[in-house]
Amino acid sequence: MTGTVYGLGVGPGDPELITVKALKRLRAAPVVAYPAPEQGASFARAIVARWLVPVQIELAIRVPMESARFPAEVVYDRAADEIMGHAAAGRDVAVLCQGDPFFYGSFMYLFARLGERAPVEIVPGVSSLTACAAAARWPLAARDDALIVLPASLADDELERRIAAADSVALIKLGRHFARVRDMLGRLGLAADARYIERATTASQRVLPLDAVDAASVPYFSMILLHRRGSAGA
Ligand SMILES: C[S@@+](CC[C@H](N)C(=O)[O-])C[C@H]1O[C@@H](n2cnc3c(N)ncnc32)[C@H](O)[C@@H]1O
């Protein structure tokens, strides 16, 4: 019988923020796959390291971070074939997804390749969006608020247009875009309505006002939450 592929949300960083369901599926799977940078350790794997079982076969999917679309597609094609090989041999495969699999998660690229070839079950996870709100002790949205999630890689005019239409904003994928976004929020008079959150729920979590952040050391795992005064209880 064909094995099942599980897209497991493993949460934002704290190993205890994995769901009971994802933990059960993880520990029962003979094969565990996870995204990883070209060199170095996988964050998703690190989150669940304490829960792994020694006999599990591990499959690191090494994705070039700044890749053109073509090489990344080759990586996902190959990973999907490898995962499919295990599933065809009757082995369940747990694919680890930092946060939630379908909230900007790379699992969706595998799902697009495997969804019709094998049984796939998606177990949602605690996303960085809710984790950062909790870390900042700042409700995300309330009542009739419109909440929008914006990748910081969007151009300034696009960001400005979309921010103007929202009460509550999450700016993700900050990294090298931080200084540009901070300056833009300053120009719009919104800097005081924003909080910076780095590595939420991990031991190195930081929550700061924008003017206290060193732009040169902003990691990929960071976001800005913004509430116009008067929204979300702000
Ligand atoms: C490709 S998205 C993946 C999101 C993930 N699937 C989720 O559900 O949270 C990566 C972005 O999520 C945000 N992020 C993920 N984990 C985070 C954390 N622990 N603290 C702050 N931001 C985080 C950052 O903005 C990062 O650039």
The ligand as an SDF file (V2000), in Angstrom:
LIG
                    3D

 27 29  0  0  0  0  0  0  0  0999 V2000
    8.8670   31.6970    4.1570 C   0  0  0  0  0  0  0  0  0  0  0  0
    8.0400   32.4380    5.5220 S   0  0  0  0  0  0  0  0  0  0  0  0
    7.5660   30.9730    6.3940 C   0  0  0  0  0  0  0  0  0  0  0  0
    6.4660   31.2140    7.3590 C   0  0  0  0  0  0  0  0  0  0  0  0
    6.0830   29.9620    8.1490 C   0  0  0  0  0  0  0  0  0  0  0  0
    5.5980   28.9070    7.2640 N   0  0  0  0  0  0  0  0  0  0  0  0
    5.0410   30.2870    9.2030 C   0  0  0  0  0  0  0  0  0  0  0  0
    3.9700   29.6730    9.2320 O   0  0  0  0  0  0  0  0  0  0  0  0
    5.3010   31.1520   10.0310 O   0  0  0  0  0  0  0  0  0  0  0  0
    9.4080   33.0150    6.4680 C   0  0  0  0  0  0  0  0  0  0  0  0
    9.1000   34.3050    7.2030 C   0  0  0  0  0  0  0  0  0  0  0  0
    8.2490   34.0680    8.3010 O   0  0  0  0  0  0  0  0  0  0  0  0
    8.6230   34.9030    9.3880 C   0  0  0  0  0  0  0  0  0  0  0  0
    9.0150   34.0580   10.5270 N   0  0  0  0  0  0  0  0  0  0  0  0
    9.0380   32.7220   10.5730 C   0  0  0  0  0  0  0  0  0  0  0  0
    9.3620   32.3020   11.7900 N   0  0  0  0  0  0  0  0  0  0  0  0
    9.5730   33.3910   12.5500 C   0  0  0  0  0  0  0  0  0  0  0  0
    9.9290   33.5930   13.9020 C   0  0  0  0  0  0  0  0  0  0  0  0
   10.1310   32.5580   14.7310 N   0  0  0  0  0  0  0  0  0  0  0  0
   10.0340   34.8640   14.3580 N   0  0  0  0  0  0  0  0  0  0  0  0
    9.8200   35.9180   13.5350 C   0  0  0  0  0  0  0  0  0  0  0  0
    9.4690   35.7780   12.2330 N   0  0  0  0  0  0  0  0  0  0  0  0
    9.3530   34.5270   11.7460 C   0  0  0  0  0  0  0  0  0  0  0  0
    9.7770   35.7790    8.9270 C   0  0  0  0  0  0  0  0  0  0  0  0
    9.2520   37.0080    8.4680 O   0  0  0  0  0  0  0  0  0  0  0  0
   10.3420   34.9580    7.7990 C   0  0  0  0  0  0  0  0  0  0  0  0
   11.0290   35.7770    6.8770 O   0  0  0  0  0  0  0  0  0  0  0  0
  1  2  1  0
  2  3  1  0
  2 10  1  0
  3  4  1  0
  4  5  1  0
  5  6  1  0
  5  7  1  0
  7  8  2  0
  7  9  1  0
 10 11  1  0
 11 12  1  0
 11 26  1  0
 12 13  1  0
 13 14  1  0
 13 24  1  0
 14 15  1  0
 14 23  1  0
 15 16  2  0
 16 17  1  0
 17 18  1  0
 17 23  2  0
 18 19  1  0
 18 20  2  0
 20 21  1  0
 21 22  2  0
 22 23  1  0
 24 25  1  0
 24 26  1  0
 26 27  1  0
M  CHG  2   2   1   9  -1
M  END
$$$$
